[in-house]
Amino acid sequence: MNAYIEKILENFRYHADDEFSVVGLEGETVTILWSDLENDCRAAIRCLNESSAKPNNQADSVVLIFLPHCAELFPCFLGSMLGGYVPSFMPCPSLKQDPDLYWKSHQELISKIKPAAIITNTEMLMQMKASNLDLCGAAVVLESDVKLCSEELIKSGSEAVEFSEQSGDAIALLQHSSGTTGLKKGVALSFDAIHRHAVAYGNSLAITKDDVIVSWLPLYHDMGLIACFVTPAYHATKTVQISAFDWLNRPNKLFKLIAEHNGTLCWLPNFAFEHLSNTLGRYASRFELSSMRAFINCSETCKARTFDRFATVFSEAGVRPEMLKSCYAMAEVVYGVTQAPLCPSNDRLTVDRRFLGAGDEIQMVDQSEFSSELISCGVPVDGVEVSIVDTNRKPVHDGTVGEIAIRSTYLFSGYNKDPERTSKNLIDGTYYTNDLGFLHDGNLYVLGRIDDLIIVNGRNLYAHEIEGLVSEVEGVKSGRAVAIPVFDELAGSDVLVLMAERAVNSSLSDREITNSIIVKIQSELDVVPREVELTSVGSLVKTSSGKMSRKENKRRYLESLKQIDCSRAA
């Protein structure tokens, strides 16, 4: 048996009557004890074993979990791991998304993976069938069947279902990228990797079973999955979980749960800090947040002004500046790469933003027209080596901007069934992240992606994928679309702006085309563009090689905004 499973089994024995998690649902709260979790894990294993012949190798044992926020997410995932299957959480379509478009966008992924089973509920299964989704022979296990099986096992004795013996180098889980609902890259993580990471990242936070993690993060995102489920489960640390939908509609619920359960740790993307300040700032005195050890900013580039505003606005609620920390994380290293220490520290630099491109030497400055205040993402977690490399992937010295490269004792095992993608990024034990940053005094400062990644509300979206979807819309000239990120000061995050050329012979109105683009992007990516700008044929700028120039088109768009602002001011 491997070290991660051994620790989970130990938690079953020694923490049976302790709370594993408190799950907030609509109108009710479900408390899961460790004894409940063990029984429900056995139930999930039994349902999986009875629904399909267990595969002979791990490559054919993937279990995709299509479940909305519910208490059964945890035993279905952990039970799959304990039963010798390889689970992966998948997002479910929101009410705003078109079910047909959503499920069709998953067909290529399912066809590639050929899962052994799919765990879902009746509503999701009906949508799959209505969309003619080919499950490629996967057995279907319904959430309701797991519940019934759990009740039966309580009566008959759950020990009848055994946990699987698995080596440490066996694949424990797949973490799929959250950026699109199309062909996602599946990061394969071994039991040894998640065990070593749980120990190292837990040490960086000095996490114990007395901590309480409060989260609204979806479990199909690595921040929710690892920081708020897989790692705390190892340490027997209680979590309190609500859905992202619930939080967005009632952001005060997060703070109420922190007060109710004496929360100590909470991970949030930068936009969430802004959202909380915008919606709850005026009511700050109503909340009690002094139990918190840290609010940790991750997933997006952390903004100094965001932290300053959050600390000021919620000072009445007990928030202190030293509670606000950041980290740098990615699924390929399980999660945490660097973490700012949870103690008062000087973690900011003021630099000249004109010298933050690849190969630049950072220039320290005082406050000026070109100054930019950067927040450190902390120091490498034990077991991780971080270096900065140039365009030839040769190491550069501290203070030089370049690509972030990582070596780790818990590096991922490769992208699932994708050796070509694996070989491009994982070379001789080093993972090249395609992120820009620099090291200074042992701290890592992350600046953003090298290529066309757009981060909107903490979600990774590739521009070329968005542009491909826009080009499919009737009334748009194929190949004549540009997706650009534009920073919104109020939101504290990038928003998505789309530019597209009209097809010459289209009889559709601008409004009809624009609405179709919005529906398409929302249905397949679950992101609403801030603006869609339709232009005439030939108006968008191309590079000399014939590609659409995102950089130049963004410059023109921002220039047009300035002209509009000037005309309004006049």
ZAKELUM-50570 format. One record per residue (C-alpha): x, y, z; residue in three letters; chain. Coordinates in nm, 3 decimals. Layout:
REM ZAKELUM-50570
> px,py,pz,aa,ch
> X,Y,Z,Ala,A
...
END
This chain:
REM ZAKELUM-50570
> px,py,pz,aa,ch
> 0.000,0.000,0.000,Met,A
> 0.132,0.348,-0.078,Asn,A
> 0.190,0.628,0.174,Ala,A
> -0.106,0.842,0.068,Tyr,A
> -0.361,0.563,0.098,Ile,A
> -0.205,0.447,0.424,Glu,A
> -0.258,0.795,0.569,Lys,A
> -0.622,0.801,0.455,Ile,A
> -0.682,0.458,0.611,Leu,A
> -0.516,0.582,0.929,Glu,A
> -0.754,0.880,0.931,Asn,A
> -1.048,0.639,0.893,Phe,A
> -0.929,0.456,1.205,Arg,A
> -0.823,0.740,1.432,Tyr,A
> -1.060,1.019,1.325,His,A
> -1.379,0.820,1.269,Ala,A
> -1.592,1.054,1.481,Asp,A
> -1.423,1.376,1.363,Asp,A
> -1.566,1.602,1.093,Glu,A
> -1.416,1.546,0.750,Phe,A
> -1.616,1.821,0.583,Ser,A
> -1.922,2.040,0.619,Val,A
> -2.093,2.078,0.282,Val,A
> -2.330,2.365,0.227,Gly,A
> -2.615,2.287,-0.010,Leu,A
> -2.923,2.484,-0.105,Glu,A
> -3.128,2.518,0.211,Gly,A
> -2.928,2.265,0.414,Glu,A
> -2.586,2.169,0.545,Thr,A
> -2.447,1.816,0.542,Val,A
> -2.175,1.716,0.788,Thr,A
> -1.954,1.428,0.674,Ile,A
> -1.770,1.238,0.947,Leu,A
> -1.462,1.035,0.863,Trp,A
> -1.666,0.722,0.940,Ser,A
> -1.932,0.839,0.691,Asp,A
> -1.664,0.902,0.431,Leu,A
> -1.517,0.554,0.472,Glu,A
> -1.855,0.386,0.435,Asn,A
> -1.948,0.596,0.131,Asp,A
> -1.608,0.529,-0.030,Cys,A
> -1.672,0.156,0.002,Arg,A
> -2.018,0.208,-0.149,Ala,A
> -1.870,0.392,-0.447,Ala,A
> -1.616,0.113,-0.500,Ile,A
> -1.887,-0.151,-0.490,Arg,A
> -2.100,0.038,-0.742,Cys,A
> -1.803,0.077,-0.975,Leu,A
> -1.701,-0.288,-0.946,Asn,A
> -2.055,-0.413,-1.003,Glu,A
> -2.127,-0.183,-1.296,Ser,A
> -1.830,-0.283,-1.509,Ser,A
> -1.555,-0.540,-1.531,Ala,A
> -1.255,-0.385,-1.362,Lys,A
> -0.987,-0.301,-1.621,Pro,A
> -0.657,-0.486,-1.620,Asn,A
> -0.446,-0.170,-1.641,Asn,A
> -0.470,0.185,-1.514,Gln,A
> -0.478,0.337,-1.861,Ala,A
> -0.830,0.198,-1.900,Asp,A
> -0.955,0.267,-1.547,Ser,A
> -1.039,0.638,-1.564,Val,A
> -1.361,0.745,-1.394,Val,A
> -1.508,1.079,-1.503,Leu,A
> -1.726,1.243,-1.237,Ile,A
> -1.995,1.472,-1.375,Phe,A
> -2.171,1.587,-1.059,Leu,A
> -2.281,1.933,-0.948,Pro,A
> -2.186,2.050,-0.599,His,A
> -2.298,1.784,-0.352,Cys,A
> -2.173,1.579,-0.057,Ala,A
> -2.124,1.272,-0.279,Glu,A
> -1.839,1.437,-0.471,Leu,A
> -1.590,1.342,-0.202,Phe,A
> -1.659,0.968,-0.156,Pro,A
> -1.707,0.917,-0.531,Cys,A
> -1.364,1.064,-0.602,Phe,A
> -1.174,0.924,-0.304,Leu,A
> -1.355,0.589,-0.333,Gly,A
> -1.245,0.563,-0.696,Ser,A
> -0.885,0.620,-0.588,Met,A
> -0.907,0.364,-0.307,Leu,A
> -1.071,0.113,-0.539,Gly,A
> -0.795,0.113,-0.800,Gly,A
> -0.963,0.351,-1.043,Tyr,A
> -0.829,0.687,-1.164,Val,A
> -1.087,0.960,-1.096,Pro,A
> -1.120,1.300,-1.259,Ser,A
> -1.371,1.571,-1.173,Phe,A
> -1.542,1.732,-1.470,Met,A
> -1.749,2.053,-1.470,Pro,A
> -2.123,2.035,-1.529,Cys,A
> -2.302,2.281,-1.757,Pro,A
> -2.444,2.587,-1.586,Ser,A
> -2.799,2.709,-1.637,Leu,A
> -2.669,2.971,-1.881,Lys,A
> -2.501,2.718,-2.107,Gln,A
> -2.653,2.535,-2.399,Asp,A
> -2.651,2.163,-2.300,Pro,A
> -2.615,2.037,-2.658,Asp,A
> -2.310,2.255,-2.727,Leu,A
> -2.162,2.169,-2.389,Tyr,A
> -2.184,1.791,-2.423,Trp,A
> -2.077,1.790,-2.786,Lys,A
> -1.765,1.981,-2.684,Ser,A
> -1.679,1.691,-2.449,His,A
> -1.715,1.420,-2.712,Gln,A
> -1.353,1.432,-2.830,Glu,A
> -1.228,1.412,-2.472,Leu,A
> -1.445,1.111,-2.387,Ile,A
> -1.351,0.940,-2.714,Ser,A
> -0.984,0.987,-2.633,Lys,A
> -1.000,0.875,-2.270,Ile,A
> -1.252,0.592,-2.314,Lys,A
> -1.339,0.598,-1.943,Pro,A
> -1.420,0.280,-1.756,Ala,A
> -1.711,0.456,-1.588,Ala,A
> -1.892,0.785,-1.558,Ile,A
> -2.042,0.886,-1.225,Ile,A
> -2.326,1.131,-1.267,Thr,A
> -2.687,1.200,-1.170,Asn,A
> -3.014,1.146,-1.355,Thr,A
> -3.040,1.504,-1.483,Glu,A
> -2.690,1.504,-1.631,Met,A
> -2.742,1.160,-1.785,Leu,A
> -3.063,1.276,-1.953,Met,A
> -2.875,1.573,-2.099,Gln,A
> -2.603,1.342,-2.229,Met,A
> -2.857,1.117,-2.395,Lys,A
> -3.055,1.409,-2.540,Ala,A
> -2.730,1.540,-2.693,Ser,A
> -2.651,1.193,-2.839,Asn,A
> -2.324,1.181,-2.644,Leu,A
> -2.129,0.863,-2.715,Asp,A
> -1.997,0.735,-2.381,Leu,A
> -1.762,0.494,-2.562,Cys,A
> -1.879,0.195,-2.360,Gly,A
> -1.831,0.357,-2.021,Ala,A
> -2.045,0.215,-1.742,Ala,A
> -2.278,0.468,-1.581,Val,A
> -2.296,0.492,-1.203,Val,A
> -2.567,0.720,-1.067,Leu,A
> -2.518,0.927,-0.755,Glu,A
> -2.846,0.783,-0.621,Ser,A
> -2.711,0.428,-0.659,Asp,A
> -2.408,0.516,-0.446,Val,A
> -2.640,0.656,-0.177,Lys,A
> -2.853,0.341,-0.176,Leu,A
> -2.547,0.118,-0.171,Cys,A
> -2.411,0.314,0.126,Ser,A
> -2.731,0.252,0.319,Glu,A
> -2.711,-0.121,0.239,Glu,A
> -2.349,-0.140,0.352,Leu,A
> -2.433,0.022,0.685,Ile,A
> -2.681,-0.259,0.749,Lys,A
> -2.461,-0.543,0.622,Ser,A
> -2.119,-0.418,0.727,Gly,A
> -1.905,-0.207,0.498,Ser,A
> -1.588,-0.412,0.554,Glu,A
> -1.713,-0.649,0.284,Ala,A
> -1.577,-0.407,0.022,Val,A
> -1.198,-0.404,0.018,Glu,A
> -0.963,-0.124,-0.075,Phe,A
> -0.717,-0.190,-0.357,Ser,A
> -0.344,-0.250,-0.305,Glu,A
> -0.161,0.008,-0.519,Gln,A
> 0.203,0.106,-0.555,Ser,A
> 0.326,0.458,-0.500,Gly,A
> 0.403,0.513,-0.867,Asp,A
> 0.049,0.417,-0.973,Ala,A
> -0.161,0.703,-1.110,Ile,A
> -0.387,0.835,-0.834,Ala,A
> -0.591,1.090,-1.028,Leu,A
> -0.624,1.302,-1.338,Leu,A
> -0.649,1.679,-1.310,Gln,A
> -0.793,1.826,-1.629,His,A
> -0.729,2.183,-1.733,Ser,A
> -1.020,2.412,-1.650,Ser,A
> -0.978,2.655,-1.938,Gly,A
> -1.211,2.500,-2.195,Thr,A
> -1.475,2.235,-2.223,Thr,A
> -1.316,2.092,-2.536,Gly,A
> -1.009,1.867,-2.551,Leu,A
> -0.852,1.935,-2.211,Lys,A
> -0.508,1.820,-2.109,Lys,A
> -0.522,1.561,-1.833,Gly,A
> -0.240,1.589,-1.581,Val,A
> -0.161,1.242,-1.444,Ala,A
> -0.050,1.248,-1.079,Leu,A
> 0.089,0.947,-0.893,Ser,A
> 0.019,0.853,-0.532,Phe,A
> 0.382,0.928,-0.446,Asp,A
> 0.346,1.274,-0.599,Ala,A
> 0.034,1.373,-0.407,Ile,A
> 0.180,1.226,-0.086,His,A
> 0.508,1.418,-0.113,Arg,A
> 0.322,1.735,-0.207,His,A
> 0.078,1.701,0.081,Ala,A
> 0.368,1.674,0.326,Val,A
> 0.572,1.958,0.174,Ala,A
> 0.289,2.203,0.113,Tyr,A
> 0.138,2.122,0.450,Gly,A
> 0.472,2.206,0.613,Asn,A
> 0.493,2.537,0.427,Ser,A
> 0.158,2.632,0.581,Leu,A
> 0.222,2.459,0.916,Ala,A
> -0.117,2.296,0.857,Ile,A
> -0.268,2.072,1.127,Thr,A
> -0.594,1.892,1.198,Lys,A
> -0.694,2.201,1.401,Asp,A
> -0.706,2.417,1.089,Asp,A
> -1.034,2.474,0.907,Val,A
> -1.033,2.542,0.533,Ile,A
> -1.335,2.732,0.398,Val,A
> -1.385,2.719,0.021,Ser,A
> -1.623,2.786,-0.267,Trp,A
> -1.372,2.666,-0.528,Leu,A
> -1.495,2.397,-0.769,Pro,A
> -1.321,2.062,-0.727,Leu,A
> -1.253,2.028,-1.099,Tyr,A
> -1.002,2.315,-1.059,His,A
> -0.662,2.222,-0.915,Asp,A
> -0.686,2.489,-0.644,Met,A
> -1.012,2.342,-0.518,Gly,A
> -0.911,1.979,-0.571,Leu,A
> -0.564,1.982,-0.415,Ile,A
> -0.561,2.274,-0.172,Ala,A
> -0.915,2.218,-0.044,Cys,A
> -0.964,1.840,-0.070,Phe,A
> -0.670,1.608,-0.144,Val,A
> -0.416,1.782,0.083,Thr,A
> -0.646,1.848,0.383,Pro,A
> -0.774,1.489,0.359,Ala,A
> -0.415,1.371,0.411,Tyr,A
> -0.373,1.592,0.718,His,A
> -0.724,1.518,0.856,Ala,A
> -0.796,1.890,0.830,Thr,A
> -1.162,1.986,0.828,Lys,A
> -1.302,2.169,0.526,Thr,A
> -1.620,2.370,0.477,Val,A
> -1.741,2.366,0.117,Gln,A
> -2.003,2.565,-0.072,Ile,A
> -2.059,2.589,-0.447,Ser,A
> -1.912,2.862,-0.666,Ala,A
> -2.266,2.946,-0.780,Phe,A
> -2.377,2.989,-0.419,Asp,A
> -2.081,3.213,-0.342,Trp,A
> -2.125,3.434,-0.647,Leu,A
> -2.489,3.492,-0.559,Asn,A
> -2.433,3.523,-0.184,Arg,A
> -2.069,3.620,-0.124,Pro,A
> -2.145,3.696,0.242,Asn,A
> -2.197,3.321,0.297,Lys,A
> -1.820,3.262,0.277,Leu,A
> -1.755,3.507,0.561,Phe,A
> -2.043,3.373,0.768,Lys,A
> -1.903,3.020,0.742,Leu,A
> -1.556,3.143,0.841,Ile,A
> -1.705,3.294,1.157,Ala,A
> -1.929,2.994,1.228,Glu,A
> -1.652,2.734,1.193,His,A
> -1.353,2.945,1.303,Asn,A
> -1.198,2.919,0.959,Gly,A
> -0.822,2.957,0.931,Thr,A
> -0.732,2.915,0.562,Leu,A
> -0.900,3.025,0.239,Cys,A
> -0.767,3.019,-0.119,Trp,A
> -0.901,3.278,-0.365,Leu,A
> -0.810,3.405,-0.713,Pro,A
> -0.741,3.779,-0.738,Asn,A
> -1.083,3.863,-0.881,Phe,A
> -1.251,3.706,-0.576,Ala,A
> -1.075,3.949,-0.342,Phe,A
> -1.210,4.233,-0.555,Glu,A
> -1.558,4.082,-0.568,His,A
> -1.571,4.054,-0.189,Leu,A
> -1.449,4.411,-0.145,Ser,A
> -1.702,4.541,-0.398,Asn,A
> -2.004,4.355,-0.261,Thr,A
> -1.938,4.333,0.114,Leu,A
> -1.705,4.620,0.192,Gly,A
> -1.980,4.848,0.321,Arg,A
> -2.092,4.574,0.562,Tyr,A
> -1.743,4.486,0.691,Ala,A
> -1.830,4.550,1.056,Ser,A
> -2.091,4.272,1.043,Arg,A
> -1.830,4.000,0.989,Phe,A
> -1.580,3.831,1.219,Glu,A
> -1.270,3.712,1.035,Leu,A
> -1.005,3.733,1.307,Ser,A
> -0.976,3.350,1.325,Ser,A
> -0.811,3.343,0.982,Met,A
> -0.442,3.261,0.949,Arg,A
> -0.430,3.340,0.578,Ala,A
> -0.630,3.436,0.271,Phe,A
> -0.410,3.298,-0.008,Ile,A
> -0.418,3.461,-0.353,Asn,A
> -0.356,3.215,-0.635,Cys,A
> -0.457,3.127,-0.993,Ser,A
> -0.419,3.483,-1.124,Glu,A
> -0.139,3.737,-1.096,Thr,A
> -0.172,3.889,-0.750,Cys,A
> -0.225,4.267,-0.748,Lys,A
> -0.080,4.481,-0.468,Ala,A
> -0.369,4.729,-0.483,Arg,A
> -0.614,4.439,-0.447,Thr,A
> -0.450,4.328,-0.122,Phe,A
> -0.429,4.687,0.006,Asp,A
> -0.795,4.747,-0.061,Arg,A
> -0.907,4.416,0.091,Phe,A
> -0.703,4.477,0.408,Ala,A
> -0.835,4.831,0.446,Thr,A
> -1.198,4.749,0.373,Val,A
> -1.216,4.449,0.605,Phe,A
> -0.996,4.577,0.887,Ser,A
> -1.315,4.621,1.092,Glu,A
> -1.380,4.250,1.046,Ala,A
> -1.042,4.157,1.190,Gly,A
> -0.840,4.126,0.868,Val,A
> -0.475,4.223,0.909,Arg,A
> -0.234,4.285,0.618,Pro,A
> -0.013,3.993,0.724,Glu,A
> -0.308,3.756,0.666,Met,A
> -0.292,3.821,0.290,Leu,A
> -0.051,3.586,0.114,Lys,A
> 0.009,3.458,-0.235,Ser,A
> 0.135,3.139,-0.393,Cys,A
> 0.229,3.007,-0.736,Tyr,A
> 0.074,2.676,-0.826,Ala,A
> 0.000,2.440,-1.112,Met,A
> -0.140,2.093,-1.158,Ala,A
> 0.183,1.966,-1.316,Glu,A
> 0.353,1.996,-0.976,Val,A
> 0.038,1.869,-0.801,Val,A
> -0.034,2.224,-0.683,Tyr,A
> 0.201,2.441,-0.476,Gly,A
> 0.527,2.551,-0.640,Val,A
> 0.598,2.847,-0.412,Thr,A
> 0.423,2.983,-0.104,Gln,A
> 0.464,3.309,0.084,Ala,A
> 0.538,3.230,0.450,Pro,A
> 0.245,3.278,0.686,Leu,A
> 0.418,3.540,0.896,Cys,A
> 0.482,3.914,0.862,Pro,A
> 0.730,3.962,0.579,Ser,A
> 0.845,4.219,0.325,Asn,A
> 0.718,4.060,0.006,Asp,A
> 0.685,4.357,-0.232,Arg,A
> 0.906,4.517,-0.493,Leu,A
> 0.852,4.845,-0.676,Thr,A
> 0.999,4.819,-1.024,Val,A
> 0.993,5.001,-1.356,Asp,A
> 0.722,4.826,-1.557,Arg,A
> 0.898,4.915,-1.882,Arg,A
> 1.160,4.650,-1.800,Phe,A
> 0.946,4.345,-1.742,Leu,A
> 0.983,4.167,-2.074,Gly,A
> 1.175,3.847,-2.141,Ala,A
> 1.547,3.910,-2.097,Gly,A
> 1.501,4.238,-1.911,Asp,A
> 1.687,4.317,-1.591,Glu,A
> 1.437,4.443,-1.335,Ile,A
> 1.489,4.804,-1.233,Gln,A
> 1.406,4.905,-0.874,Met,A
> 1.242,5.247,-0.853,Val,A
> 1.050,5.465,-0.613,Asp,A
> 0.692,5.558,-0.691,Gln,A
> 0.685,5.715,-1.038,Ser,A
> 0.487,5.728,-1.360,Glu,A
> 0.633,5.395,-1.472,Phe,A
> 0.647,5.218,-1.137,Ser,A
> 0.470,4.891,-1.071,Ser,A
> 0.439,4.726,-0.731,Glu,A
> 0.482,4.349,-0.745,Leu,A
> 0.395,4.094,-0.478,Ile,A
> 0.615,3.792,-0.423,Ser,A
> 0.459,3.449,-0.473,Cys,A
> 0.689,3.327,-0.198,Gly,A
> 0.975,3.080,-0.184,Val,A
> 0.985,2.731,-0.336,Pro,A
> 0.806,2.462,-0.138,Val,A
> 1.031,2.181,-0.010,Asp,A
> 1.103,1.938,-0.291,Gly,A
> 1.075,2.206,-0.562,Val,A
> 1.357,2.378,-0.752,Glu,A
> 1.264,2.692,-0.943,Val,A
> 1.489,2.849,-1.206,Ser,A
> 1.448,3.118,-1.470,Ile,A
> 1.565,3.044,-1.823,Val,A
> 1.609,3.247,-2.142,Asp,A
> 1.460,3.173,-2.483,Thr,A
> 1.724,2.902,-2.533,Asn,A
> 1.626,2.755,-2.194,Arg,A
> 1.960,2.847,-2.042,Lys,A
> 1.954,2.966,-1.677,Pro,A
> 1.973,3.341,-1.612,Val,A
> 2.081,3.517,-1.293,His,A
> 1.852,3.665,-1.029,Asp,A
> 1.661,3.974,-1.133,Gly,A
> 1.638,3.873,-1.499,Thr,A
> 1.297,3.809,-1.652,Val,A
> 1.253,3.476,-1.828,Gly,A
> 1.054,3.156,-1.843,Glu,A
> 0.989,2.978,-1.514,Ile,A
> 1.127,2.623,-1.512,Ala,A
> 1.060,2.366,-1.240,Ile,A
> 1.212,2.046,-1.111,Arg,A
> 1.039,1.859,-0.830,Ser,A
> 1.022,1.531,-0.642,Thr,A
> 0.648,1.536,-0.708,Tyr,A
> 0.639,1.641,-1.071,Leu,A
> 0.352,1.501,-1.274,Phe,A
> 0.377,1.175,-1.468,Ser,A
> 0.286,1.333,-1.801,Gly,A
> -0.031,1.433,-1.983,Tyr,A
> -0.277,1.147,-2.009,Asn,A
> -0.251,0.972,-2.347,Lys,A
> -0.069,1.276,-2.490,Asp,A
> 0.305,1.197,-2.529,Pro,A
> 0.356,1.477,-2.783,Glu,A
> 0.237,1.749,-2.545,Arg,A
> 0.432,1.587,-2.261,Thr,A
> 0.760,1.588,-2.456,Ser,A
> 0.724,1.958,-2.539,Lys,A
> 0.701,2.074,-2.179,Asn,A
> 0.868,1.800,-1.972,Leu,A
> 1.231,1.761,-2.075,Ile,A
> 1.490,1.562,-1.875,Asp,A
> 1.295,1.603,-1.554,Gly,A
> 1.239,1.978,-1.595,Thr,A
> 0.895,2.125,-1.657,Tyr,A
> 0.895,2.443,-1.864,Tyr,A
> 0.591,2.641,-1.758,Thr,A
> 0.553,2.899,-2.037,Asn,A
> 0.512,3.157,-1.757,Asp,A
> 0.726,3.470,-1.730,Leu,A
> 0.882,3.573,-1.401,Gly,A
> 1.201,3.642,-1.210,Phe,A
> 1.372,3.548,-0.885,Leu,A
> 1.487,3.803,-0.629,His,A
> 1.633,3.723,-0.287,Asp,A
> 1.495,3.370,-0.311,Gly,A
> 1.141,3.490,-0.387,Asn,A
> 0.956,3.421,-0.711,Leu,A
> 0.770,3.703,-0.887,Tyr,A
> 0.528,3.583,-1.157,Val,A
> 0.441,3.823,-1.439,Leu,A
> 0.209,3.619,-1.664,Gly,A
> 0.202,3.384,-1.962,Arg,A
> 0.445,3.396,-2.247,Ile,A
> 0.205,3.326,-2.530,Asp,A
> -0.166,3.361,-2.582,Asp,A
> -0.312,3.249,-2.250,Leu,A
> -0.591,3.476,-2.130,Ile,A
> -0.688,3.459,-1.762,Ile,A
> -1.045,3.570,-1.692,Val,A
> -1.181,3.540,-1.337,Asn,A
> -0.908,3.292,-1.253,Gly,A
> -0.979,3.074,-1.556,Arg,A
> -0.721,2.991,-1.820,Asn,A
> -0.847,3.050,-2.173,Leu,A
> -0.637,3.012,-2.485,Tyr,A
> -0.693,3.288,-2.740,Ala,A
> -0.665,3.060,-3.043,His,A
> -0.937,2.830,-2.905,Glu,A
> -1.171,3.123,-2.843,Ile,A
> -1.103,3.261,-3.189,Glu,A
> -1.175,2.923,-3.343,Gly,A
> -1.514,2.914,-3.174,Leu,A
> -1.597,3.268,-3.287,Val,A
> -1.504,3.176,-3.644,Ser,A
> -1.766,2.900,-3.636,Glu,A
> -2.048,3.149,-3.578,Val,A
> -2.267,3.226,-3.878,Glu,A
> -2.205,3.579,-4.002,Gly,A
> -1.836,3.586,-3.898,Val,A
> -1.564,3.565,-4.163,Lys,A
> -1.373,3.247,-4.083,Ser,A
> -1.028,3.304,-3.938,Gly,A
> -1.091,3.674,-3.884,Arg,A
> -1.139,3.690,-3.508,Ala,A
> -0.919,3.812,-3.223,Val,A
> -0.952,3.744,-2.849,Ala,A
> -0.774,3.983,-2.617,Ile,A
> -0.754,4.032,-2.240,Pro,A
> -0.821,4.383,-2.110,Val,A
> -0.756,4.466,-1.746,Phe,A
> -1.060,4.599,-1.559,Asp,A
> -0.962,4.816,-1.261,Glu,A
> -1.293,4.765,-1.080,Leu,A
> -1.291,4.386,-1.117,Ala,A
> -0.919,4.357,-1.041,Gly,A
> -0.892,4.105,-1.322,Ser,A
> -0.871,4.073,-1.698,Asp,A
> -1.196,4.066,-1.894,Val,A
> -1.244,3.911,-2.236,Leu,A
> -1.289,4.131,-2.542,Val,A
> -1.363,3.978,-2.882,Leu,A
> -1.311,4.140,-3.219,Met,A
> -1.442,3.980,-3.536,Ala,A
> -1.496,4.069,-3.901,Glu,A
> -1.838,4.029,-4.058,Arg,A
> -1.880,3.787,-4.346,Ala,A
> -1.937,3.987,-4.664,Val,A
> -2.260,3.820,-4.778,Asn,A
> -2.423,3.768,-4.438,Ser,A
> -2.780,3.899,-4.407,Ser,A
> -2.772,3.878,-4.027,Leu,A
> -2.774,4.196,-3.822,Ser,A
> -2.486,4.295,-3.596,Asp,A
> -2.700,4.219,-3.293,Arg,A
> -2.784,3.869,-3.416,Glu,A
> -2.418,3.788,-3.484,Ile,A
> -2.304,3.935,-3.153,Thr,A
> -2.567,3.739,-2.960,Asn,A
> -2.465,3.417,-3.136,Ser,A
> -2.100,3.478,-3.045,Ile,A
> -2.190,3.536,-2.679,Ile,A
> -2.405,3.221,-2.664,Val,A
> -2.129,3.017,-2.831,Lys,A
> -1.853,3.133,-2.595,Ile,A
> -2.073,3.108,-2.288,Gln,A
> -2.198,2.761,-2.377,Ser,A
> -1.857,2.612,-2.453,Glu,A
> -1.629,2.807,-2.221,Leu,A
> -1.866,2.927,-1.948,Asp,A
> -1.728,3.280,-1.982,Val,A
> -1.921,3.588,-2.089,Val,A
> -1.721,3.830,-2.309,Pro,A
> -1.717,4.184,-2.172,Arg,A
> -1.747,4.321,-2.526,Glu,A
> -1.789,4.190,-2.880,Val,A
> -1.680,4.431,-3.151,Glu,A
> -1.784,4.356,-3.508,Leu,A
> -1.581,4.519,-3.783,Thr,A
> -1.580,4.525,-4.161,Ser,A
> -1.376,4.280,-4.365,Val,A
> -1.006,4.365,-4.375,Gly,A
> -1.012,4.599,-4.076,Ser,A
> -0.831,4.370,-3.831,Leu,A
> -0.452,4.376,-3.845,Val,A
> -0.251,4.074,-3.959,Lys,A
> 0.115,3.990,-3.913,Thr,A
> 0.353,3.953,-4.208,Ser,A
> 0.298,3.578,-4.193,Ser,A
> -0.076,3.618,-4.238,Gly,A
> -0.178,3.556,-3.876,Lys,A
> -0.405,3.786,-3.682,Met,A
> -0.195,4.020,-3.467,Ser,A
> -0.339,4.014,-3.117,Arg,A
> -0.086,4.267,-2.993,Lys,A
> -0.158,4.528,-3.259,Glu,A
> -0.534,4.479,-3.253,Asn,A
> -0.531,4.516,-2.873,Lys,A
> -0.329,4.836,-2.905,Arg,A
> -0.582,4.978,-3.151,Arg,A
> -0.873,4.875,-2.929,Tyr,A
> -0.722,5.043,-2.621,Leu,A
> -0.645,5.353,-2.828,Glu,A
> -1.007,5.373,-2.939,Ser,A
> -1.117,5.356,-2.574,Leu,A
> -0.890,5.650,-2.491,Lys,A
> -1.039,5.852,-2.777,Gln,A
> -1.391,5.778,-2.653,Ile,A
> -1.295,5.885,-2.300,Asp,A
> -1.139,6.207,-2.433,Cys,A
> -1.447,6.293,-2.638,Ser,A
> -1.672,6.236,-2.337,Arg,A
> -1.450,6.454,-2.119,Ala,A
> -1.464,6.732,-2.381,Ala,A
END
